[in-house]
Amino acid sequence: MASAIPDAFKNTVHKLGRWHIMKKYMEHLAYLYNLHEHFKDEFTSILNWPLMPTEFEAAWKILMDKYNLHDDATMVAMWNERERWISAYFKEIFCAKMTSTQRTESMNYVLKKNFISERQNLHRFVSQKEQNTLTFYGFDTQMAKVYSRAVYSEIRNRLKLSTLFTATETEEPTKYLVRYNHPQKLSAWAQHAFQVVADPVGETYECECRLWDHTGLFCVHVLCMMETIKAASVPEKYILRRYTKRPNI
């Protein structure tokens, strides 16, 4: 596959799915999870949160030092393949929030086995379901209306997490720094002030974490800013058709 993909799809970048990597090493990881009470939470946090390669590598080293795992064969193997499956190394590449094909395969199976007929179109099933907003902000109401149920569920979760952050102004009127409310509770690599551009007039929302570039969905830092400035709506250019209730229209 690694050889065929560049040949068949010239503009495609081949990476490894996180689910497959974790499954490959699950037996030994399960052993480590049982051996160290907090290892699973700390390990998962490192995979999900570091901003860029520098932060990821520093966090990994701290974890390996803490649990004396520098010579652990499984952790060494995962480290050696890091650039092929850790998103910190390819955040500039749009991946539509997918880290594996497993999610779509399993979701289709569950829905068609338990909830709907095999002949029914999934987009019609989704469009019939109303979604309750988490807030009364205009941008939240808009996203609840246009996004699919699964995507808006993720947005709701990020909106909740965004309340853990505080925004402060900078000398430039549309630029802000977004920080975690209690940085002393985080590891050193996670104590970061994210630079966010929030300009409703110019219809521009950007964050240095580049999550929108990578997934096409706003990060908690941008959502924190949208709540802070009480944004009325999300500019159309930031709503990708693939995530909406009617993607083919």
N, C-alpha and C positions, 0 to 999 in steps of 0.2 A: 504493500500500500504506500509506504513512504517513497518508493521509487516511482510508482505509477501516477500518483497525484500531481506532482509537478509537470509530468508529461501531458496528462489529460486536461488539467485545469491550470493554465499558465499563470493566472493571477491569484491563485489560491495558496495560502500558507498552511502547511500541515502541522498540527500540534497533537499532543496526546490528551485523551479525555481523563479528567481527574477521577471520575468514577472507576474507570478501568485501572488506573494506577493504584488507587486505594484498594480495589478488589484484589489486585495482583499480590499486594503485600498484607492483606487483611489478617491473615493468621498471626503473623508476628506483631502487627500493630495491636491486635486484640490482647496479645500477651503483655505489651507495654502499657496498654490502657488499664489492665488489671493490676499490674505491678506498681504503677504510679497513679495515685488518685486523681491528680489534676492534669496529667499529661495530655489527655485527649482534648480538653478544653483549650489548653495553651497551644497545642499543635494546630488545632482547627483555626484558632485565632490568627496564627501566623500565616496560614494559607489564605485567609480571607481579607485581612486588613492592611498589610504593609503597602506603602504608597508606591515605591519603585524598588528596583533590585537592591540598592544600597540598604534600604530599611529591611527588606526581606532577609538579606544575608546576615545583617547584624542580629536580627531576631532569631534566626536559625542557630547562629553560633551561641547565643545566650541559652537557648533551649538545650543544645547539645552539651554545653558546659554544666548546666544545672543537673541534668540526668545522666551525665557521663556516657554519652552515646556516640562519641566521635568515631569509635571503632565498630559500631553496630552495623552489620552488613546491609540490613534493610535501609537504614537511614542514609548510609553512604550511597546506596544505589539510587534512592529517591533524590538525593542531592545532585548526583552526577547527571540526572535527567531533568534538572529543575527548569532549564530554559525551554523545554518542550511542553511543560504542563503547568507551570506556575504563572498566573496571569500578570504578575508584576513585570515579567519580561516581554509581554506583548500587549500592553494596554492600548497602544496606538492602533492596534488591529481590531476592526469591528468583528465581534463574534456573536452578536445578537443574544447575549446572556447565556449562551450554551457552552458548557464545559464538557458535555458528553452527549451522544445520541441517545443514551439510556433513558433520559427523562421523557422525551417524546414517545419513545417506544412503550414505556411502562404506562404512561398516562393514557395513551390510546387503548391499551389492553384493558385497563381498569374501567374506563368509561364504557366501552362497548360490551364488556362482560357483565357489568352490574347496573348500568343506568339507562342505556339507550340501545336502540336497534342497530345492528351492524350496517344497515342501509341508510341510516340517518346521518346527514352532514353535521359534523361537530360544530361548525360555525353557527348553524341555525339553533342548535341546542344552547350554545353560549349566549347568543343574542336575545334569547327569551328570558334570561335571568336578570333581574334588577339588582343593582349594586348600591349598598348604603355607603355614604361618604363618612370619612373619619372626622372631618371638620366642615365648617361652613364657608371656607375660603373659595373664591371663584375658581381658582386653578384646580382645586381638589374636585369640585363638582364637575368641571370639564373633563378631567381625567377619568372619573367614574363613568361618565357617559360614553366616552370614545374607546377606552381601553377594554380589552377582553377581561373576563372575570379573573383569570389566572394572573394577568399582568397587573391589574388594579390591586389584587391581593398583595402583590409584592410592593406596590407603591404605598399601600396602607401601612405595611410593616415599616417601610423606610420613613414614612411620616412620623410614626411613633418614635422611632430611633432618633429622628432629627431633633426631638425635644431634649435630647441629652447634650446638645451643642448650643453655644452662644456665639452670636455674630457681633463683631466690633467694626466700626468705620475706620477707614484709612484716609490719607490726605486726598486721594482721588475719589470723587463722589460715587462712582459705581463699583468701586472695589472694596472688598471686605475681608476680614480674617475670621474664620470659623474655627472655634476651639471646642474641645470636649469640656464639659462643665467641671469635671473632677479629674484633672490630668494626673494627680498624685496617685490615683488608683490604677493607672495604666503602666505598662512596661515603657521603658525609655524610648523605644523605637516608635511607639504610638502617640507620644506627646508632640503632636504636630499641629501648627496653625495653618489651615488650608486657605489658600488664596482663591477667593471666589469673585467672579464678576456677575453682578445682578443689575441689569439695565432694562427695565420694562419698556421704556420709551424706545430704546434702540433694539428691543427684542433680542437681547443677548444674555445668556446664562451659561457661564463656564466655570469649571473647577479644575484646579491643578491635578486632582486625582485622576482625571480623564476617564471617569467611569462611563460618561455618556458616549465618548468616542469608542469605547470598548464594547458597550452593551446596547446603547441607544435608549437608556433609561436614566433619569436624573439620580444623582447620588444624594445621600442624607445631607451633605453640606449645601448643595443648591436648594434642596427642599427647605432647609433651615432658613436660608435667605428669603425664599419665597414667602414663608410664613412671617418672617420679620418685617418685610416690606408690604405684606398683605397683597400679593400679586393677584390681579384679576383673572389672568389666564396664562396658559402655556402657549408660546408662539408656535404656529403650525409646523415650522421647520423642525421642531424638536419632538414631534409626535410621528413616529415611524408607522407607516401603514401596516407593516407586518404585525404590529402589536394591537391593532384595533379590532373591533368586533366584526367588521366587514372588510377584511384585507384585500379582497379582489376588486373592490369598487374604487 
